[in-house]
Every structure is written in C-alpha cells, then in structure tokens.
Amino acid sequence: MCGIVGILGREPVADRLVEALRRLEYRGYDSAGIAVLEDGTLKRVRAAGKLNNLTARLAQANLHATIGIGHTRWATHGGPSETNAHPHIAGNVAIVHNGIIENYAELRDRLAARGITPESDTDTEIVAHLINIALNEGMKPKEAVLHVLDELRGAFAFAIIFAGHDNLMIGARRGSPLAVGHGEGEMMLGSDAIALAPFTSRITYLEDGDVVFLTREGFEILDEERRHVIRPLQFTQAASLLVDKGGYRHFMAKEIHEQPDVLGHTLGEYLDFGTGRVKLPDMPEGLDLATLERMTITACGTAFYAGMVGKYWLEQIARLPVEIDVASEFRYREAPLKAGGLSLVISQSGETADTLAALRYCKAQGQKVAAVVNVPESTIARESDLVLRTYAGPEVGVASTKAFTCQLMVLAAFAIGVARARGHLDEAREQELVHALQQAPRLVVQALEQEERIAAIARELAHAKDILYLGRGINYPLALEGALKFKEISYIHAEGYAAGELKHGPIALIDENVPVVVIAPRDALFEKTVSNMEEVRARGAKIVLITDEAGAAEHGAKAFQTITVPAADTFISPLLYAIPVQLLAYHAAVFLGTDVDQPRNLAKSVTVE
C-alpha cells in the first residue's frame, strides 16, 4: 500500500525522493508528498493525485536540503486530499506512515483534552503530535519516539525527521515492511529494496518491533524488547529489476505477454528436464511429505484463487486433504492445526498483512510453513520454513497476471512432488505430467495469438453492467479469477460461480443484458458445463464460450462468441485459460479508458488488514 522513502544524504534529496517514490507507484496511491529539513526548518510539499502533480509543485520550491522523507498515500483514515497527504508535521516533527493505528480515536481524544486539533483526518498526524508533545516535555527525539511507540496499537512503518536535527532519521516497524539502505556516507529508509535500488544494493531488513536510528555515519537497531541487535546485511538485485513498459501501452499488457518467458524461468527451477521429473527444494527438518495427513492453504485475492487450483491438484494427484481459506478470515476463526503439519501461504509481494498474520498463527500452532512468493527477501519468505519461489520478476500492474500463472506453475510442481513422496504417482505418470507442464509456455504463446479477437469480444462486454463467469472443477477458480480481473480494472460488476451452483440462485439474474463467460475445456465435466450454458442461453443471455478446438466444434455455434484455447492435458488447463480471462479484462478496461495499471481504490501490496 503506502510507499515510504527517506534519505539522509550528502547532496540535495528532493529529486531523489521523487525518483524513489516513482518506483513505489506500483503499490497504488492517491496522493504524494515530501518533507525536508531546510536550514534546520521543516518544509513540506504535497499534492493529491499522481506524482506529476507533486513534481510540478517541487519545481517551484527550490529545495536544497540533504535530509528528507517522502510518501505515496493510499487512503485509510480520511479521504484522498492534499490535507490528508503525507508527510504530516506537528511542531518539530515530520512523519510518514504505512499502516493503521487501531487506537487512533482514543489518542485523538487525548489530544483534544490538551486543546490540540489535528489539521487532517489521518491517524498518522496523531502520532506526530504525540511525539512533539514528548519533545516539548523535555525528551530527546530517540526517547520521545520510543515513548510514543509503546502507546500505539496496530500496524505501522514510520520514517521520522526532526527540526534542528540535520543528522538524524528514525524508522520503526511493526507489521508493515521497512528496509535500511546503506550508501557511501549516507543512509536511507524504504518500504522495499526497489525504492532504494537507484542509490544502493546494500540492504538491511528490519524485523517486527524494530526501531532504527540513522545518521550519515551509520545506524543502530533496537528490537521489540529495546535491546541492541544486529540485522544481517543483504545484497539485493532490485536495481537489475528496473522495468519499463517495453513498448506496450500498459504494464499489465507487458506482463500478460511476459508469461511464456517467466513460466519457462519458473519451470527451470522446479523441473529436471533430463529425467522428466520434478525437483523441489530440500524440506526443512521435521517435515516429511510422505507422512503428511492434511495441509492448509491461505492467501488473499488472486493468490487465494491460485491456492484453490492448488487444492484441486493436491487432492486429485497427491490424495492429500487440503483446507483453504482467505487469510483475513483464517486467523480469526482460530482453526485448530496439528503440530508438525504443513501450512502453505501464497503472496506475490511477500508482505501481504493478512497472509503474514496467518503465517504467524500457523507457526504458533506448531506448523511448518511453506511460502509461494515472488520476492525472496520479503517478510513472508524470511519467516517461512520452506520458500517456493516464483520467478515472475517485478509485477507493476495492480491486477496480477504473470505472478498468478507462476504461482500456478509452482503449485503444480509441488503437487507432483507431494504425490510422488506419498506414493500416489509412479515415474511414468510423473513424466506425463511434467511433459504437460513443459508444453505450457509454448501453448500460452498460442493463446496470446488470439488477442485481437479477444479484444473485439471485450469491447462487446464493456457495454454490460453485470457479467457472470462460470466454471467447473479445477476451472471454477478461473471463473472467480476472471470475474475479479474484470471488475477490478473495468469497474463493471462481475461475479464468478461454480457452474453447478447456477440454478441455486444466480440464474435469477440472467436476461439478455447479462453476458455469461463460460470456461469449459473439453474434459470430463464438459457436458455438465454445457448443460448449464444451455440454461442461461434459454433465458436470452449472450454466452462467451472459452474452450478448446474440440469443445468449439461441438458447441461453439450455440455461443454468442467463442474463444478457442489450444488443446492440452487437462492438468495444465488453468494455466492456459488464465490468458483469455486476463485479456478480456484488459481490453474492456482499455476500451472504457480506466487506469489499467493503477485502478481506483486498489493497491498492489496490501500491507494493512
């Protein structure tokens, strides 16, 4: 969500702060700002909307300060506006914040009792006032920050600077990610390594509860118990992961077309092409896949739908019972978990707040935790016992595309490995499934060749107010994912359903104004799905049938439009059918003129609950 950057440098920082903030745009934001210490005095420039609005104001500010903090805000407390934009200043304190202060109302009442009325509606400004009060009562900046942190409930990452203190910046982390960057004679803070990549490749990641005190000469870290600790220095490749649109109109389009390549990279990590078998990382001590009795999967959004597909694979191929739940519900229903079992979490960023909380719940129950994650330096990766990395590369578009299919690829390989360990897969069948996975990148290329036709169909769907997606079996999650993609970037209401559930309620919505997208490969469930298609067709709905050549030959004539996907082993159908649902959403959004890469109200990295 919100992006944080801070630079304690040797040269003017205003333009560098904006450069770092641009690299955090993928998180989603509605306003931006910076605060610097100019000749010992705090100065601030903020703007609602995109960073271009901020840079226009900075061009007139003529700032030369060498210490500053910056922020891209995704609104929580208080709507998007310049007044609510960060940084917030109270007296001698300037602060930026990612997260939510849960006891905000109580703290605001405490300020009111002192006659202090904040300018903004945010929870962040409250923290700035509390620190400033502590300073006015005689505390030094370090002491004041530690005092106020003890009063806060919730999740946060802070970067704080102080009037009159040109060589001090304080950072704090509880829940939300924060990294320290090491430069030559300068130090930095950032929400992630990507923000700091133009300036350094040397990163120290703060752990939960850490507070860091930065000067140009170095830093010190206190842990949650306020003991001095040393966190490891890591070298990041984030600088090599700089991305541009590569000639595409949007990042989302580029990322859709990168899927054959990134699927191939991911395959290379999990398949032994010489033997035609799966290779998994070494299992952590105490985890034996052969003796697993059940598994728990938890994730959010698109990653949750990838987990649903994984559940089908693990149960069908490995005969392993799997329970799956959205992370925001899982941790609060207090699911009983058997010590020594396996929980699997899925997250593109590795910083998803609800998924991280679920991970910690599982570990507290004595579970081993495996993580399917795209960022190996992330908090989720660092706190997991087993990392199943995807190799999607940076994904900038808020609507996940290549990260989703790479998650599917990893889950497919993992399911094969578990099946082999449990004795439910002989070598010949394993080689058949591996061969199917090897074909996926080539078949995805073929699916992408239908883009022009899919774009024309998407323009038809863009006139609808409501759309239903239907799928059965392993393609039911694809119906959910297709509907999610469509609604989040086109802003048209769309819902996904298991096709067999149609007559248990959703069919009441069907008329000639409600298009129905039917995902139906020619598999064992094809005829049942076609029966459901006939039910909506009889009620006047326009049907967009997504199927293979055989399915199109049998029933394509009954659909309003048919999208043909290359024929393939049904095992990999979710990987292939993801392509047309992504393209339908993308081209409908382009036709409607929405902000495809940064849809309204959404953020790429959801670091608050």
LOSELUM-921237 format. One record per residue (C-alpha): residue number from 1; z, y, x; residue in one letter. Coordinates in steps of 0.5 Angstrom, whole numbers, always signed. Each point is the difference from the previous one (the first is absolute). Layout:
(node NUM (Z Y X) a);
...
This chain:
(node 1 (+0 +0 +0) m);
(node 2 (+2 +7 +3) c);
(node 3 (-2 +1 +7) g);
(node 4 (+5 +2 +6) i);
(node 5 (-2 +3 +7) v);
(node 6 (+4 +4 +5) g);
(node 7 (-2 +3 +7) i);
(node 8 (+5 +2 +5) l);
(node 9 (-5 +2 +5) g);
(node 10 (-3 +5 +5) r);
(node 11 (-5 +3 -3) e);
(node 12 (-2 +3 -7) p);
(node 13 (+1 -5 -5) v);
(node 14 (-2 +3 -7) a);
(node 15 (-7 -3 +1) d);
(node 16 (+2 -7 +3) r);
(node 17 (+5 -1 -6) l);
(node 18 (-6 +1 -5) v);
(node 19 (-4 -5 +4) e);
(node 20 (+5 -5 +0) a);
(node 21 (+1 +2 -8) l);
(node 22 (-7 -2 -1) r);
(node 23 (+1 -7 +3) r);
(node 24 (+5 -1 -5) l);
(node 25 (-4 +2 -6) e);
(node 26 (-2 -7 -2) y);
(node 27 (+8 +0 -3) r);
(node 28 (-2 +4 -5) g);
(node 29 (+3 +7 -1) y);
(node 30 (-1 +6 -5) d);
(node 31 (+3 +6 +5) s);
(node 32 (+1 +1 +7) a);
(node 33 (+4 +5 +5) g);
(node 34 (+2 +1 +7) i);
(node 35 (+7 +4 +2) a);
(node 36 (+0 +2 +8) v);
(node 37 (+5 +4 +4) l);
(node 38 (-3 +6 +2) e);
(node 39 (+4 +4 +5) d);
(node 40 (+6 -3 -3) g);
(node 41 (-1 +1 -7) t);
(node 42 (-2 -5 -5) l);
(node 43 (-7 +1 -3) k);
(node 44 (-4 -4 -5) r);
(node 45 (-7 +0 -3) v);
(node 46 (-1 -5 -6) r);
(node 47 (-6 -1 -5) a);
(node 48 (-1 -4 -7) a);
(node 49 (-6 -5 +0) g);
(node 50 (-4 -2 +6) k);
(node 51 (+2 +1 +8) l);
(node 52 (-6 +5 +0) n);
(node 53 (+4 +5 -4) n);
(node 54 (+5 +0 +5) l);
(node 55 (-4 +1 +6) t);
(node 56 (-3 +6 -4) a);
(node 57 (+7 +3 +0) r);
(node 58 (+1 -2 +7) l);
(node 59 (-6 +3 +3) a);
(node 60 (+3 +7 -3) q);
(node 61 (+7 -2 +3) a);
(node 62 (-1 +1 +8) n);
(node 63 (+6 -5 +1) l);
(node 64 (+1 -2 +8) h);
(node 65 (+6 -4 -1) a);
(node 66 (+1 -6 +4) t);
(node 67 (+5 -4 -5) i);
(node 68 (-1 -1 -7) g);
(node 69 (+0 -5 -5) i);
(node 70 (-6 -2 -6) g);
(node 71 (+0 -4 -6) h);
(node 72 (-5 -2 -5) t);
(node 73 (+3 -1 -7) r);
(node 74 (+0 -5 -6) w);
(node 75 (+4 +3 -5) a);
(node 76 (+6 -4 -3) t);
(node 77 (+5 +6 -1) h);
(node 78 (-4 +6 -3) g);
(node 79 (-7 +0 -2) g);
(node 80 (-5 +2 +6) p);
(node 81 (+0 +7 +1) s);
(node 82 (+1 +5 +6) e);
(node 83 (+7 +1 -1) t);
(node 84 (+2 -8 +0) n);
(node 85 (-5 -1 +6) a);
(node 86 (+4 -2 +7) h);
(node 87 (+3 +3 +4) p);
(node 88 (+6 +2 -3) h);
(node 89 (+4 +6 +3) i);
(node 90 (+7 +1 -1) a);
(node 91 (+3 +6 +4) g);
(node 92 (-1 -3 +8) n);
(node 93 (-2 -7 -2) v);
(node 94 (-7 -2 -2) a);
(node 95 (-1 -7 -2) i);
(node 96 (-6 -5 -2) v);
(node 97 (+2 -7 -4) h);
(node 98 (-4 -6 -2) n);
(node 99 (+4 -4 -5) g);
(node 100 (+5 +1 -6) i);
(node 101 (+7 +3 +0) i);
(node 102 (+3 -4 -6) e);
(node 103 (+7 +4 -1) n);
(node 104 (-4 +7 +0) y);
(node 105 (+3 +2 -6) a);
(node 106 (+7 -1 +2) e);
(node 107 (-2 +4 +6) l);
(node 108 (-4 +6 -3) r);
(node 109 (+7 +1 -5) d);
(node 110 (+4 +0 +7) r);
(node 111 (-5 +6 +2) l);
(node 112 (+1 +3 -7) a);
(node 113 (+7 +0 +1) a);
(node 114 (-1 +4 +6) r);
(node 115 (-5 +5 -3) g);
(node 116 (-6 -3 +3) i);
(node 117 (-6 +0 -4) t);
(node 118 (-6 -4 +4) p);
(node 119 (-7 +3 -1) e);
(node 120 (-3 -7 -1) s);
(node 121 (+1 -6 -5) d);
(node 122 (+0 -4 +6) t);
(node 123 (+5 -5 +2) d);
(node 124 (-2 +2 +8) t);
(node 125 (+3 +7 -1) e);
(node 126 (+7 -2 -2) i);
(node 127 (+0 -4 +7) v);
(node 128 (-2 +7 +4) a);
(node 129 (+5 +4 -4) h);
(node 130 (+6 -5 +2) l);
(node 131 (-2 +0 +7) i);
(node 132 (+0 +7 +0) n);
(node 133 (+7 +0 -3) i);
(node 134 (+3 -4 +5) a);
(node 135 (-3 +4 +6) l);
(node 136 (+3 +6 -4) n);
(node 137 (+7 -3 +0) e);
(node 138 (-1 -1 +8) g);
(node 139 (-3 -7 +1) m);
(node 140 (-6 +0 +5) k);
(node 141 (-6 -3 -2) p);
(node 142 (+1 -7 +2) k);
(node 143 (+7 +0 -3) e);
(node 144 (-3 +3 -6) a);
(node 145 (-6 -5 -1) v);
(node 146 (+5 -6 +1) l);
(node 147 (+5 +3 -5) h);
(node 148 (-5 +1 -6) v);
(node 149 (-4 -7 +1) l);
(node 150 (+7 -3 -2) d);
(node 151 (+0 +3 -6) e);
(node 152 (-8 -2 -2) l);
(node 153 (-1 -6 -4) r);
(node 154 (-8 -2 -1) g);
(node 155 (-6 -1 +5) a);
(node 156 (-2 +5 +5) f);
(node 157 (-3 +2 +6) a);
(node 158 (+1 +7 +3) f);
(node 159 (-2 +5 +5) a);
(node 160 (+4 +6 +1) i);
(node 161 (+0 +6 +5) i);
(node 162 (+5 +6 +0) f);
(node 163 (-1 +7 +1) a);
(node 164 (+2 +2 +7) g);
(node 165 (+0 -7 +3) h);
(node 166 (-7 +0 +3) d);
(node 167 (+1 -7 +4) n);
(node 168 (+3 -4 -6) l);
(node 169 (-3 -4 -5) m);
(node 170 (+4 -5 -4) i);
(node 171 (-3 -6 -4) g);
(node 172 (+3 -5 -5) a);
(node 173 (-2 -6 -3) r);
(node 174 (+3 -4 -6) r);
(node 175 (-5 -5 -4) g);
(node 176 (-7 +5 +2) s);
(node 177 (-3 -1 +7) p);
(node 178 (+0 +4 +5) l);
(node 179 (-2 +0 +8) a);
(node 180 (+1 +4 +6) v);
(node 181 (-6 +1 +4) g);
(node 182 (+1 +1 +8) h);
(node 183 (-4 +6 +3) g);
(node 184 (+0 +3 +7) e);
(node 185 (+5 +5 +0) g);
(node 186 (+0 +0 -8) e);
(node 187 (+3 -5 -6) m);
(node 188 (-3 -1 -7) m);
(node 189 (+2 -3 -6) l);
(node 190 (-5 -3 -5) g);
(node 191 (+0 -4 -6) s);
(node 192 (-4 -5 +3) d);
(node 193 (-4 -1 +7) a);
(node 194 (-6 +2 -3) i);
(node 195 (+2 +7 -1) a);
(node 196 (+2 +1 +7) l);
(node 197 (-6 -4 +3) a);
(node 198 (-3 +6 +3) p);
(node 199 (+6 +2 +4) f);
(node 200 (+3 -6 +3) t);
(node 201 (-1 -8 +0) s);
(node 202 (+8 -1 +1) r);
(node 203 (+4 -1 -6) i);
(node 204 (+7 -2 -2) t);
(node 205 (+1 -2 -7) y);
(node 206 (+7 +2 -3) l);
(node 207 (+4 -5 -4) e);
(node 208 (+3 +0 -6) d);
(node 209 (+6 +5 +0) g);
(node 210 (-2 +3 +7) d);
(node 211 (+1 +7 +2) v);
(node 212 (-4 +3 +6) v);
(node 213 (+1 +7 +4) f);
(node 214 (-6 +2 +3) l);
(node 215 (-1 +5 +6) t);
(node 216 (-6 +1 +4) r);
(node 217 (+3 -4 +6) e);
(node 218 (+2 -6 -5) g);
(node 219 (+4 -3 -5) f);
(node 220 (+6 -3 -3) e);
(node 221 (+1 -5 -6) i);
(node 222 (+6 -2 -4) l);
(node 223 (+0 -6 -4) d);
(node 224 (+3 +0 -7) e);
(node 225 (+7 -1 +3) e);
(node 226 (-2 +6 +4) r);
(node 227 (+0 -4 +7) r);
(node 228 (-5 +2 +5) h);
(node 229 (-5 -5 +0) v);
(node 230 (-7 -1 +4) i);
(node 231 (-6 -2 -4) r);
(node 232 (-6 -3 +3) p);
(node 233 (-6 +4 +3) l);
(node 234 (-6 -3 -3) q);
(node 235 (-8 +2 +2) f);
(node 236 (-4 +1 -6) t);
(node 237 (-7 -1 -1) q);
(node 238 (+0 +5 -6) a);
(node 239 (-5 +5 +4) a);
(node 240 (-5 -5 +0) s);
(node 241 (+0 -1 -7) l);
(node 242 (-2 +7 -2) l);
(node 243 (-5 +0 -6) v);
(node 244 (-5 +4 -3) d);
(node 245 (-5 -1 -6) k);
(node 246 (-5 -3 +5) g);
(node 247 (-6 +3 -4) g);
(node 248 (+3 -2 -7) y);
(node 249 (+2 +4 -6) r);
(node 250 (+7 -2 +0) h);
(node 251 (+5 -4 +4) f);
(node 252 (+0 -5 -6) m);
(node 253 (-7 -1 +1) a);
(node 254 (+0 -1 +7) k);
(node 255 (+6 -5 -1) e);
(node 256 (-4 -4 -5) i);
(node 257 (-6 -1 +5) h);
(node 258 (+5 -2 +6) e);
(node 259 (+2 -6 -4) q);
(node 260 (-4 -5 +3) p);
(node 261 (+2 +2 +7) d);
(node 262 (+7 +1 -1) v);
(node 263 (+0 -7 -4) l);
(node 264 (-3 -3 +7) g);
(node 265 (+5 +3 +4) h);
(node 266 (+6 -3 -4) t);
(node 267 (-4 -7 +0) l);
(node 268 (+0 +0 +7) g);
(node 269 (+8 +1 +0) e);
(node 270 (+1 -6 -4) y);
(node 271 (-6 -5 +1) l);
(node 272 (-1 -5 +5) d);
(node 273 (-8 +0 +0) f);
(node 274 (+0 -5 +5) g);
(node 275 (+4 -5 -4) t);
(node 276 (-2 +3 -7) g);
(node 277 (+8 +0 -1) r);
(node 278 (+5 +6 -2) v);
(node 279 (+5 +3 +6) k);
(node 280 (+6 +3 -3) l);
(node 281 (+5 +4 +5) p);
(node 282 (+6 -4 +2) d);
(node 283 (+5 -1 -5) m);
(node 284 (+7 +3 +1) p);
(node 285 (+6 -4 +2) e);
(node 286 (+3 -3 -7) g);
(node 287 (-7 +0 -4) l);
(node 288 (-3 -7 -1) d);
(node 289 (-6 +1 -4) l);
(node 290 (+0 -8 -1) a);
(node 291 (+6 +1 -4) t);
(node 292 (+0 +6 -4) l);
(node 293 (+2 -1 -7) e);
(node 294 (-3 +6 -3) r);
(node 295 (-2 +7 +2) m);
(node 296 (+1 +7 -3) t);
(node 297 (-5 +6 +1) i);
(node 298 (+1 +7 -1) t);
(node 299 (-4 +6 +0) a);
(node 300 (-3 +6 -3) c);
(node 301 (-6 +3 -4) g);
(node 302 (-7 -3 +3) t);
(node 303 (+4 -4 +5) a);
(node 304 (+4 -4 -5) f);
(node 305 (-7 -2 -3) y);
(node 306 (-1 -3 +7) a);
(node 307 (+6 -3 -1) g);
(node 308 (-2 -3 -7) m);
(node 309 (-6 -3 +3) v);
(node 310 (+4 -3 +6) g);
(node 311 (+5 -3 -5) k);
(node 312 (-6 -4 -3) y);
(node 313 (-3 -2 +7) w);
(node 314 (+7 -3 +2) l);
(node 315 (+2 -3 -7) e);
(node 316 (-7 -3 +0) q);
(node 317 (-1 -2 +7) i);
(node 318 (+7 -1 +3) a);
(node 319 (+3 -2 -6) r);
(node 320 (+6 +5 +1) l);
(node 321 (+3 +3 -6) p);
(node 322 (+0 +8 +1) v);
(node 323 (+3 +5 -4) e);
(node 324 (-3 +7 +1) i);
(node 325 (+3 +7 -3) d);
(node 326 (-1 +7 +1) v);
(node 327 (+4 +3 +6) a);
(node 328 (+3 +5 -5) s);
(node 329 (+3 -5 -5) e);
(node 330 (+1 -6 +5) f);
(node 331 (+6 +3 +4) r);
(node 332 (+4 +3 -6) y);
(node 333 (-1 -7 -4) r);
(node 334 (+5 -3 +5) e);
(node 335 (-5 -6 +1) a);
(node 336 (+4 -6 +3) p);
(node 337 (-3 -2 +6) l);
(node 338 (+2 -6 +4) k);
(node 339 (+2 +1 +7) a);
(node 340 (-5 -3 +5) g);
(node 341 (-6 +1 -5) g);
(node 342 (-6 +5 +1) l);
(node 343 (-2 +6 -3) s);
(node 344 (-7 +4 +1) l);
(node 345 (-1 +7 +0) v);
(node 346 (-6 +4 +0) i);
(node 347 (-2 +7 +1) s);
(node 348 (-5 +4 +3) q);
(node 349 (+4 +5 +4) s);
(node 350 (+6 -4 +1) g);
(node 351 (+4 +6 -2) e);
(node 352 (+0 -1 -8) t);
(node 353 (+7 +2 -2) a);
(node 354 (+1 -6 -6) d);
(node 355 (-3 -5 +4) t);
(node 356 (+4 +2 +6) l);
(node 357 (+6 -1 -4) a);
(node 358 (-2 -6 -3) a);
(node 359 (-1 -3 +7) l);
(node 360 (+8 +2 +2) r);
(node 361 (+2 -3 -7) y);
(node 362 (-3 -7 +2) c);
(node 363 (+3 +1 +7) k);
(node 364 (+7 +1 -2) a);
(node 365 (-1 -6 -4) q);
(node 366 (-2 -4 +6) g);
(node 367 (-7 -1 -1) q);
(node 368 (-5 +0 +6) k);
(node 369 (-5 +6 -2) v);
(node 370 (-8 +0 +2) a);
(node 371 (-4 +6 -1) a);
(node 372 (-7 +1 -1) v);
(node 373 (-1 +7 +3) v);
(node 374 (-5 +4 +3) n);
(node 375 (+4 +5 +4) v);
(node 376 (+3 -5 +5) p);
(node 377 (+5 +6 +3) e);
(node 378 (+3 +1 -8) s);
(node 379 (+7 -1 -2) t);
(node 380 (-2 -6 -4) i);
(node 381 (-3 -3 +6) a);
(node 382 (+5 +1 +4) r);
(node 383 (+6 -2 -5) e);
(node 384 (-4 -7 -1) s);
(node 385 (+1 -6 +3) d);
(node 386 (-8 -2 +0) l);
(node 387 (-6 +5 +0) v);
(node 388 (-6 -2 -3) l);
(node 389 (-4 +6 +2) r);
(node 390 (-7 +2 -4) t);
(node 391 (-5 +3 +4) y);
(node 392 (-3 +5 -4) a);
(node 393 (+1 +6 +4) g);
(node 394 (+2 +7 -3) p);
(node 395 (-1 +1 -7) e);
(node 396 (+0 +7 -2) v);
(node 397 (-2 +0 -7) g);
(node 398 (+6 -1 -5) v);
(node 399 (-4 -5 -4) a);
(node 400 (+1 -6 +4) s);
(node 401 (-7 -4 +1) t);
(node 402 (+0 -3 +7) k);
(node 403 (+7 -1 +1) a);
(node 404 (+0 -4 -6) f);
(node 405 (-5 -5 +2) t);
(node 406 (+3 -1 +7) c);
(node 407 (+7 -2 -4) q);
(node 408 (-4 -5 -4) l);
(node 409 (-3 -3 +6) m);
(node 410 (+7 +0 +4) v);
(node 411 (+3 -4 -6) l);
(node 412 (-6 -5 -1) a);
(node 413 (+1 -2 +7) a);
(node 414 (+8 +0 -1) f);
(node 415 (-1 -4 -6) a);
(node 416 (-5 -5 +4) i);
(node 417 (+6 +0 +6) g);
(node 418 (+5 -2 -5) v);
(node 419 (-4 -5 -4) a);
(node 420 (-1 -4 +7) r);
(node 421 (+7 +1 +2) a);
(node 422 (+2 -3 -7) r);
(node 423 (-5 -6 +1) g);
(node 424 (-4 +2 -6) h);
(node 425 (-6 +2 +4) l);
(node 426 (-4 -5 +4) d);
(node 427 (-4 +2 +6) e);
(node 428 (-7 -1 -4) a);
(node 429 (+2 +5 -6) r);
(node 430 (+4 +5 +5) e);
(node 431 (-7 +0 +4) q);
(node 432 (-4 +1 -7) e);
(node 433 (+5 +6 -2) l);
(node 434 (-1 +3 +7) v);
(node 435 (-7 +0 -1) h);
(node 436 (+0 +3 -6) a);
(node 437 (+4 +6 +3) l);
(node 438 (-5 +0 +6) q);
(node 439 (-5 +2 -5) q);
(node 440 (+4 +6 -4) a);
(node 441 (-3 +5 +5) p);
(node 442 (-7 -2 -1) r);
(node 443 (+1 +0 -8) l);
(node 444 (+3 +6 +0) v);
(node 445 (-6 +4 +3) v);
(node 446 (-4 -3 -5) q);
(node 447 (+5 +2 -6) a);
(node 448 (-1 +7 +3) l);
(node 449 (-7 +0 +0) e);
(node 450 (+1 +0 -8) q);
(node 451 (+3 +7 +1) e);
(node 452 (-6 +4 -3) e);
(node 453 (+0 -4 -6) r);
(node 454 (+8 +0 -1) i);
(node 455 (+0 +8 +1) a);
(node 456 (-5 +0 -6) a);
(node 457 (+5 -4 -4) i);
(node 458 (+6 +4 +2) a);
(node 459 (-4 +6 -3) r);
(node 460 (+0 -3 -7) e);
(node 461 (+7 -2 +1) l);
(node 462 (+2 +7 +2) a);
(node 463 (-1 +2 -8) h);
(node 464 (+5 -4 -2) a);
(node 465 (+7 +2 -2) k);
(node 466 (+3 -7 +1) d);
(node 467 (-2 -6 +3) i);
(node 468 (+2 -8 +1) l);
(node 469 (+0 -4 +5) y);
(node 470 (+0 -8 -1) l);
(node 471 (+1 -6 +5) g);
(node 472 (+3 -7 +0) r);
(node 473 (+3 -4 +5) g);
(node 474 (+0 +3 +7) i);
(node 475 (-4 +6 -2) n);
(node 476 (+5 +2 -5) y);
(node 477 (+3 +4 +5) p);
(node 478 (-7 +3 +2) l);
(node 479 (+0 +3 -7) a);
(node 480 (+6 +3 +1) l);
(node 481 (-2 +3 +6) e);
(node 482 (-7 +2 -3) g);
(node 483 (+4 +4 -5) a);
(node 484 (+5 +3 +5) l);
(node 485 (-6 +3 +4) k);
(node 486 (-4 +2 -6) f);
(node 487 (+6 +4 -3) k);
(node 488 (+3 +3 +7) e);
(node 489 (-7 +3 +2) i);
(node 490 (-4 +2 -6) s);
(node 491 (+6 +2 -4) y);
(node 492 (-2 -5 -6) i);
(node 493 (+4 -4 -3) h);
(node 494 (-1 -8 +2) a);
(node 495 (+4 -6 -1) e);
(node 496 (+0 -7 +3) g);
(node 497 (+1 -6 -4) y);
(node 498 (+0 -8 +0) a);
(node 499 (-6 -2 -4) a);
(node 500 (+4 -5 -4) g);
(node 501 (+5 +6 -2) e);
(node 502 (-5 +4 -3) l);
(node 503 (+1 -3 -7) k);
(node 504 (+7 +1 +1) h);
(node 505 (+0 +8 -1) g);
(node 506 (-5 +3 +4) p);
(node 507 (-6 -2 -5) i);
(node 508 (+2 +5 -5) a);
(node 509 (-2 +6 +5) l);
(node 510 (-7 -3 +0) i);
(node 511 (-6 +4 -3) d);
(node 512 (-7 +3 +2) e);
(node 513 (+4 +5 +4) n);
(node 514 (+4 -4 +5) v);
(node 515 (-4 -3 +5) p);
(node 516 (+2 -7 +3) v);
(node 517 (-1 -2 +7) v);
(node 518 (+1 -8 +0) v);
(node 519 (+1 -3 +7) i);
(node 520 (-3 -7 +0) a);
(node 521 (-2 -4 +5) p);
(node 522 (-4 -7 -2) r);
(node 523 (+6 -4 +1) d);
(node 524 (+5 -5 -4) a);
(node 525 (+2 +6 -4) l);
(node 526 (-7 +3 -1) f);
(node 527 (-1 -3 -7) e);
(node 528 (+7 +2 -3) k);
(node 529 (-1 +7 +3) t);
(node 530 (-7 +1 -3) v);
(node 531 (+3 -2 -7) s);
(node 532 (+5 +6 +1) n);
(node 533 (-6 +4 +2) m);
(node 534 (-3 -2 -7) e);
(node 535 (+6 +2 -4) e);
(node 536 (-1 +7 +3) v);
(node 537 (-7 +0 -1) r);
(node 538 (+0 -2 -7) a);
(node 539 (+4 +7 -1) r);
(node 540 (-5 +4 +3) g);
(node 541 (+3 +1 +7) a);
(node 542 (-5 +1 +6) k);
(node 543 (+1 -5 +5) i);
(node 544 (-1 +1 +7) v);
(node 545 (+0 -7 +3) l);
(node 546 (+2 -2 +7) i);
(node 547 (-3 -7 +2) t);
(node 548 (-4 -4 +5) d);
(node 549 (-7 -2 -1) e);
(node 550 (+2 -6 -4) a);
(node 551 (+4 +4 -5) g);
(node 552 (-5 +5 +0) a);
(node 553 (-6 -5 -2) a);
(node 554 (+5 -3 -6) e);
(node 555 (+3 +6 -3) h);
(node 556 (-3 +7 +3) g);
(node 557 (-4 +1 -5) a);
(node 558 (+6 +1 -5) k);
(node 559 (+3 +6 +4) a);
(node 560 (-2 +7 +0) f);
(node 561 (+0 +0 +7) q);
(node 562 (+0 -6 +6) t);
(node 563 (+2 +1 +7) i);
(node 564 (-1 -6 +4) t);
(node 565 (+4 -2 +6) v);
(node 566 (-2 -5 +5) p);
(node 567 (+2 -8 -2) a);
(node 568 (+5 -2 +5) a);
(node 569 (+6 -5 +0) d);
(node 570 (+5 +2 -6) t);
(node 571 (+5 +0 +5) f);
(node 572 (-2 +7 +3) i);
(node 573 (-3 +3 -7) s);
(node 574 (+6 +5 +0) p);
(node 575 (-3 +3 +7) l);
(node 576 (-7 +1 -3) l);
(node 577 (+2 +2 -7) y);
(node 578 (+4 +6 +3) a);
(node 579 (-6 +3 +2) i);
(node 580 (-3 +2 -6) p);
(node 581 (+6 +2 -3) v);
(node 582 (+1 +5 +5) q);
(node 583 (-7 +2 +0) l);
(node 584 (+1 +1 -8) l);
(node 585 (+6 +5 +1) a);
(node 586 (-3 +3 +6) y);
(node 587 (-7 +2 -3) h);
(node 588 (+3 +2 -7) a);
(node 589 (+5 +5 +4) a);
(node 590 (-6 +3 +4) v);
(node 591 (-3 +1 -7) f);
(node 592 (+6 +3 -3) l);
(node 593 (+1 +5 +6) g);
(node 594 (+7 -2 +1) t);
(node 595 (+3 +0 +7) d);
(node 596 (-1 -7 +2) v);
(node 597 (+4 -1 +7) d);
(node 598 (+6 +4 -3) q);
(node 599 (+0 -1 -7) p);
(node 600 (+5 +5 -4) r);
(node 601 (+8 -2 +0) n);
(node 602 (-1 -6 +5) l);
(node 603 (+2 -1 +7) a);
(node 604 (-3 -5 +5) k);
(node 605 (+7 -2 +3) s);
(node 606 (+5 +0 -5) v);
(node 607 (+7 +1 +4) t);
(node 608 (+4 +1 -6) v);
(node 609 (+3 -4 -6) e);
